[in-house]
Amino acid sequence: MFLDSDFYSIFGSAIILVLIFIIGFKFWEGKKQDELGKAISLLKINIFSIGFLSIVLWFMLPLTPSLRTFGFPETINEIQSNEQLLDYLQEYNKAIVRTTEVVHWFIFIFVWGFLTSLYSVIRTFESLREAPYFKNVKDKFDS
């Protein structure tokens, strides 16, 4: 959809919007006292941020029908000039490069979001393990 536009200007703007959202959400949620509330807030932020950036990346993928419009020459006779061949190869190269950029950034964002969410949940469970109501449960299983 945005194949002719600059990848990093659009994606950079989306990242800036996500950072503004994160700062605003932290301010709006305020300081949570309990660890579970902090973990849930961080999970909300991660889900929204990853979802928004994934949608932006999705719109930056080249559309498949646009690749079909270039045609598929089956014989060498269908290519009349070197200019026609160059144009054909350049259009496919743009689509391949853009797809590679989108996949690269999607994998990075998805892994980063997954690991930060996982870290938050693990940290929460570690802090809850020492809570008084978990000590009672632990004492029942130990005896």
C-alpha positions as CSV (number, residue, x, y, z in Angstrom):
1,M,0.0,0.0,0.0
2,F,2.8,2.4,0.9
3,L,5.4,0.9,-1.4
4,D,6.5,4.1,-2.9
5,S,6.8,5.9,0.4
6,D,9.9,6.0,2.6
7,F,9.8,3.1,5.0
8,Y,11.7,4.7,7.9
9,S,9.8,7.9,7.9
10,I,6.4,6.2,8.2
11,F,7.7,3.5,10.6
12,G,9.6,6.1,12.7
13,S,6.5,8.2,13.0
14,A,4.6,5.1,14.2
15,I,7.3,4.4,16.8
16,I,7.1,8.0,18.0
17,L,3.3,7.7,18.4
18,V,3.7,4.4,20.4
19,L,6.2,6.1,22.7
20,I,3.8,9.0,23.3
21,F,1.1,6.4,24.0
22,I,3.3,4.6,26.5
23,I,4.2,7.8,28.3
24,G,0.5,8.9,28.4
25,F,-0.7,5.5,29.5
26,K,1.9,5.4,32.3
27,F,0.7,8.8,33.4
28,W,-3.0,7.9,33.1
29,E,-2.6,4.6,35.0
30,G,-0.7,6.3,37.8
31,K,1.5,4.4,40.2
32,K,0.3,0.9,40.9
33,Q,1.1,-0.4,44.3
34,D,0.7,-4.1,43.7
35,E,2.9,-6.1,41.4
36,L,0.0,-7.8,39.7
37,G,-1.5,-4.4,38.7
38,K,1.9,-3.3,37.3
39,A,2.2,-6.5,35.3
40,I,-1.3,-6.2,33.8
41,S,-0.6,-2.5,32.9
42,L,2.6,-3.5,31.1
43,L,0.8,-6.3,29.3
44,K,-1.8,-3.9,28.1
45,I,0.9,-1.5,26.8
46,N,2.7,-4.3,25.1
47,I,-0.4,-5.7,23.4
48,F,-1.5,-2.3,22.1
49,S,2.0,-1.3,21.0
50,I,2.7,-4.5,19.1
51,G,-0.7,-4.5,17.6
52,F,-0.4,-0.9,16.3
53,L,3.1,-1.4,14.9
54,S,2.0,-4.7,13.3
55,I,-0.9,-3.0,11.5
56,V,1.5,-0.2,10.3
57,L,3.9,-2.9,9.0
58,W,1.0,-4.8,7.4
59,F,0.0,-1.7,5.4
60,M,3.6,-1.2,4.3
61,L,3.8,-4.6,2.6
62,P,3.5,-4.6,-1.2
63,L,0.2,-5.8,-2.4
64,T,0.3,-9.2,-4.3
65,P,-1.9,-8.0,-7.2
66,S,0.6,-5.2,-7.9
67,L,3.3,-7.8,-8.5
68,R,1.0,-9.6,-11.0
69,T,0.5,-6.5,-13.0
70,F,4.2,-6.5,-14.0
71,G,3.5,-9.7,-16.0
72,F,5.4,-12.9,-16.2
73,P,7.5,-13.1,-19.3
74,E,7.7,-16.7,-20.4
75,T,10.1,-16.3,-23.3
76,I,12.9,-14.0,-24.1
77,N,10.9,-12.6,-27.1
78,E,8.4,-11.0,-24.7
79,I,11.1,-8.6,-23.5
80,Q,11.7,-6.1,-26.3
81,S,14.5,-4.0,-24.8
82,N,17.0,-3.7,-22.1
83,E,15.0,-0.8,-20.6
84,Q,11.9,-3.0,-20.3
85,L,14.0,-5.7,-18.5
86,L,15.5,-3.2,-16.2
87,D,12.1,-1.8,-15.3
88,Y,10.7,-5.3,-14.7
89,L,13.6,-6.2,-12.4
90,Q,13.5,-2.9,-10.5
91,E,9.8,-3.2,-9.7
92,Y,10.3,-6.8,-8.3
93,N,13.4,-5.7,-6.4
94,K,11.4,-2.9,-4.7
95,A,8.8,-5.3,-3.6
96,I,11.3,-7.9,-2.3
97,V,13.3,-5.2,-0.4
98,R,10.2,-3.8,1.2
99,T,8.9,-7.2,2.2
100,T,12.3,-8.1,3.7
101,E,12.3,-4.8,5.8
102,V,8.7,-5.4,7.0
103,V,9.5,-9.1,8.1
104,H,12.7,-8.0,9.8
105,W,11.0,-5.3,11.9
106,F,7.9,-7.5,12.6
107,I,10.1,-10.3,14.0
108,F,12.1,-7.8,16.1
109,I,8.9,-6.1,17.5
110,F,7.2,-9.4,18.2
111,V,10.1,-11.0,20.0
112,W,10.8,-7.8,22.0
113,G,7.2,-7.6,23.1
114,F,7.0,-11.3,23.9
115,L,10.1,-11.2,26.0
116,T,9.2,-8.0,27.9
117,S,5.8,-9.5,28.7
118,L,7.3,-12.8,29.8
119,Y,9.8,-11.0,32.0
120,S,7.0,-8.9,33.6
121,V,4.9,-12.0,34.4
122,I,7.9,-13.9,35.8
123,R,8.9,-10.9,38.0
124,T,5.3,-10.7,39.2
125,F,5.1,-14.3,40.1
126,E,8.5,-14.1,41.9
127,S,7.3,-11.2,44.0
128,L,3.9,-12.9,44.7
129,R,5.7,-16.1,45.9
130,E,6.7,-14.2,49.0
131,A,3.3,-12.8,49.7
132,P,1.6,-14.0,53.0
133,Y,-1.3,-15.9,51.3
134,F,1.2,-17.9,49.2
135,K,3.2,-18.8,52.3
136,N,0.1,-20.4,53.8
137,V,-0.4,-22.5,50.6
138,K,3.3,-23.4,50.6
139,D,3.2,-24.5,54.2
140,K,0.3,-26.8,53.5
141,F,2.1,-28.5,50.7
142,D,5.4,-28.8,52.6
143,S,3.7,-30.6,55.5
